[in-house]
Amino acid sequence: MKVSMVILCLIWGFNFVIMKFGNGAFPPVLFAALRFLTGAIVLLGVSFMKKIPLPNKSDVKWFVLCGLFQTTYFNIAIQISLNYVSAGLTSVLTYSMPLFLSIMAHKWIPEEQLTAKKTVGIVLGIVGLVLAMDIHLGGSFWAMLLALSSAISWAVANLLFKLKLKHCDSIQFTTWQMTIGAVGLLVYSLSFEHGQAHWGFLPLVYILFSGIVASALAFVMWNHILRSTEASKASTSLLLVPVVGVISGGLFLHESLKLVTLAGILLVLAGIWFVNSKHNQMTSNVVDA
């Protein structure tokens, strides 16, 4: 499971570079829609070949909610926020998700109690992320709240999966939530977004990588990990994603890596270790059940 988590973080982290290129060729929400539509088409094909059944009627409403929260709203909120606040601040606010998910899991999943040690690890990781992103405060307050709402939206979708859809096949869940979410993104883009799409070989590569590898494959991996692991442990490990994104930006986009960034990365790693340590025996809860 640890190997799968590292691979997932590498894929999603490197995809920051691909998304930056993709957003230069397409309007941002349209690129997200094309990315997830590509992923959904691939997963629909896989589901057909593996003869994975359609969702149960009783589960459809949860699939719709997860698709709208995790794919549609999450991506729209991020793209709008990026127009008003820095990419670093948006990333930090978005990846505060583990804190919200851990609190939600503590409240609604009895076996996933939030201990003092887990809380220290989560906070340490987020502080490290602030340093790693080298953020500069500024911009619209409502845009910051919008970016923060993307984290809450993502956390809600993950909680719904743990509570209502954990019995579903990982491919089945990923396929249908992604299909629903992608349609929502496309409707939004066609209704409200302006700008031209610049098609070509490289833009197609950006869509294929983001759609097949960073969406279809990566989200199946994530949902499998989330099903098998405590929400706080799985989500906190995702703090590695923007760290990999920073390193990828330095390697492929020649973005500078400052000493404070390296210090932040070390704090993120320390926070992840705190949360995932096998000796996590501190049982005093920091939130009342």
Buried (B, 14 or more C-beta within 10 A) or exposed (E): EEEBBEEBBBBBBBBBBBBBBBBEBBBBBBBBBBBBBBBBBBBBEBBEEEEBEEBEEEBEEBBBBBBBBBBBBBBBBBBBBBEBBBBBBBBBBBBBBBBBBBBBBBBEBEEBBBBEBBBBBBEBBBBBBBBBBBBEEEBEEEBBEBBBBBBBBBBBBBBBBBEBBEEBBBBBBBBBBBBBBBBBBBEBBEEEBEEEEEEEEEBEEBBBBBBBBBBBBBBBBBBBBBBEBBBBBBBBBBBBBBBBBBBBBBEBEEBEBEEEBEEBBEBBBBBBEBBBEEEBEEEEBBEEE
